[in-house]
Amino acid sequence: MSLLNNVIDHALDDGYAEATARRAAEGGGTPRSVRAKLGVAAGLLLAAAVVTVGGAEARVSAPIVAKERQELIDRIEAESSGADGLEQDIERIRAEVGERQRQALQEYGGDQAELVGLLSGATPVHGPGVRLVVDDAKGTDTGGGGPRESSGFSDTGRVRDRDMQRVVNGLWESGAEAVAINGQRLTSLSAIRAAGDAILVDNKPLVPPYTVLAIGNGQKLSTAFQDSADGQYLHALVENFGIRSSISAEGDVRLPAAPSLTVRTAEPRGAGATPSGRATADTGKGTS
């Protein structure tokens, strides 16, 4: 009981009591709690002033920022419209050039004008053939060995430009008379290249799936391609990388004319001409 009574009688520590007595004897000014409250009030007033000034400046600068943003949007729209117009002009000029080149081929092709137009891709064609569709794998990070390792390709299920080159060359070798990829007609001067992950045909980007149409004896062409080395290469891509592929014989396949051709004329050689005087020309159909 004496311990409880001592705790009740001396609720504050002696040090606290002495400090309070000393402050009272010195006549210390405003109690600390009041000074703290005043400090907090001053801080709040300062913060309020800063927020008020910031808000006022924001309201003043908001119209300027909105105006600059709208000017930037207008410039972008104007430049985009100009680019679209130039693209239309390019397509129109390309069509005109292609038409004049086709006329030149027909004019100077003589009795073989139709054959020359067919072989050069200058005229649209249709007839029996095959439809070959090649698409990326559902998962683009498949592993395992395969025919690409010797070519330096990474183990992915994405169709590469080298793959499409082999597919097209395999169709030519199997007897195709004309070939197009996603509506892009191929000629003896066509190039299949890559830009990043995109495949370009004559500098035009293609989007998967890649639909290859080829004119020829449908069933015979299909069988010959699948039995060829390039057909086996495509089959290996399907087995090892999950690339999707399907081929079918078609009764009527329609291919457009090549958008632009380079008309060339053969000339006799100079001092090194052959005895017959005939010029030689590269007639290979493979893609570069």
Residue pairs with C-beta under 8 A, 6 or more apart in sequence:
30 38
94 259
94 260
95 259
97 260
98 122
98 257
98 258
98 259
98 260
98 261
101 122
101 260
101 261
101 262
101 263
102 117
102 122
102 123
102 257
102 261
104 263
105 113
105 116
105 117
105 120
105 122
105 261
105 263
106 113
106 116
106 117
106 122
107 113
108 265
109 115
109 116
109 117
114 123
116 122
117 123
118 125
118 177
118 178
119 188
120 187
120 188
120 258
120 261
121 178
121 185
121 186
121 187
121 257
121 258
121 261
122 257
122 258
122 261
123 257
124 254
124 255
124 256
124 257
125 177
125 178
125 215
125 254
125 255
126 215
126 252
126 253
126 254
126 255
127 177
127 215
127 252
127 253
128 215
128 216
128 217
128 218
128 249
128 250
128 251
128 252
128 253
129 176
129 213
129 214
129 215
129 216
129 218
129 221
129 249
129 250
129 253
130 171
130 176
130 213
130 214
130 216
130 218
130 221
130 222
130 225
130 247
130 248
130 249
130 250
130 253
131 211
131 212
131 213
131 247
131 248
131 250
131 253
132 167
132 171
132 211
132 212
132 213
132 214
132 225
132 245
132 246
132 247
133 209
133 210
133 211
133 212
133 244
133 245
133 246
133 247
134 159
134 163
134 164
134 167
134 208
134 209
134 210
134 212
134 234
134 243
134 244
134 245
135 159
135 208
135 209
135 210
135 243
135 244
135 245
136 157
136 158
136 159
136 208
136 209
136 243
136 244
137 156
137 157
137 158
137 241
137 242
137 243
137 244
138 157
138 242
138 244
139 157
139 242
140 156
140 157
140 158
141 155
141 156
141 157
142 155
142 156
142 157
142 240
142 241
142 242
143 155
144 155
144 240
144 241
145 240
146 155
146 236
146 237
146 239
146 240
146 241
147 233
147 236
147 237
147 240
148 154
148 155
148 160
148 162
148 237
148 241
149 155
151 162
153 160
153 162
155 241
156 241
157 241
157 242
157 243
158 197
159 199
159 208
159 210
159 243
160 194
160 199
161 192
161 193
161 194
161 199
161 200
163 233
163 234
163 237
163 243
164 181
164 192
164 199
164 210
164 212
165 192
165 287
166 230
166 233
166 234
167 212
167 230
167 234
168 179
168 181
168 186
168 192
168 212
168 286
168 287
169 230
169 286
169 287
170 225
170 228
170 229
170 230
170 231
170 233
170 234
171 179
171 212
171 214
171 221
171 225
172 179
172 285
172 286
173 228
173 230
174 216
174 221
174 224
174 225
174 228
174 231
175 216
175 217
175 220
175 221
175 224
176 214
176 215
176 216
176 221
177 214
177 215
177 216
178 185
178 186
178 214
178 215
178 255
179 185
179 186
179 212
179 213
179 214
179 215
179 255
180 186
180 212
180 213
180 214
180 255
180 256
181 192
181 201
181 206
181 210
181 211
181 212
182 201
182 206
182 207
182 210
182 211
183 256
184 201
184 202
184 204
184 206
184 259
185 255
185 256
185 257
185 258
185 259
186 201
186 258
186 287
187 258
187 261
188 282
188 283
188 284
188 285
189 261
189 262
189 288
190 201
190 202
190 258
190 287
190 288
191 200
191 201
191 202
191 203
191 287
191 288
192 199
192 200
192 201
192 287
192 288
193 199
193 200
193 203
194 200
195 205
198 205
198 206
199 205
199 206
199 210
200 206
202 259
202 260
209 244
213 250
213 253
213 254
213 255
214 221
214 253
215 253
215 255
218 249
218 250
218 251
219 249
221 249
222 247
222 248
222 249
225 231
225 247
226 232
226 235
226 247
234 243
234 245
235 245
237 243
237 245
238 244
238 245
266 279
266 281
267 279
268 277
268 278
268 279
269 279
274 280
